[in-house]
Amino acid sequence: MEYEPWLGWAVELQAIAQAGLAYSKDKYDIERFSRIREIAAEIMSVKSGLPTDIVKDLFCSEAGYQTPKIDTRAAIIDKDKILLVREKSDGLWALPGGWMDVNESVSSNIIKETKEEAGLEVIAERLIAVQDRKKHNHPPYAYGICKIFVLCRRIGGEFLPNTETSESAFFSMDNLPPLSAQRITREQIEMCFSAYRDENWKVLFD
């Protein structure tokens, strides 16, 4: 997937500024790093069309050394159909999952998110892939994201109304609903089916 050079420059500038603000003691260095951070936000604003204040909220709200966020996604397949949930935020469909909480492991986060979004109890069984989001999903984000896909087995539960999703259903590969591309793509769902069918699946990364 094409990654615009300007986005990479803005993200790198923001990361340098964030680290500088976290570790600098000299007031002049702090002023310089603050300005670098503003420049990064201005680049994002001009190129994305978003107001600068919104970009600053999204792009410049964290402190400390910047590292990628972790997004975990559960692949639950039954009779050649995969479970998808409909996101209330955009009305489109995705694998259940979301940001990894600080007090969770990958497997416990997968289990928690699937219960919250799909109402299902699952066992996280096999790692499918670890992907750099910017290489696979769009639109681009102003920070790095590591997407972790895990093959899960359903052991109980049923869909319950919740704050994040409006419904859930199983879909075959040839009958997928409109996907929330920022969360999941057709290629990523194909990857999950391939892992499900291959007992000797080798974990994909990058």
Helices and strands as residue ranges (DSSP letters): H 5-23, H 27-48, H 52-59, E 69-78, E 81-87, E 93-94, E 97-99, H 106-118, E 120-132, G 133-135, E 145-157, E 165-171, G 173-175, H 186-197, E 204-205
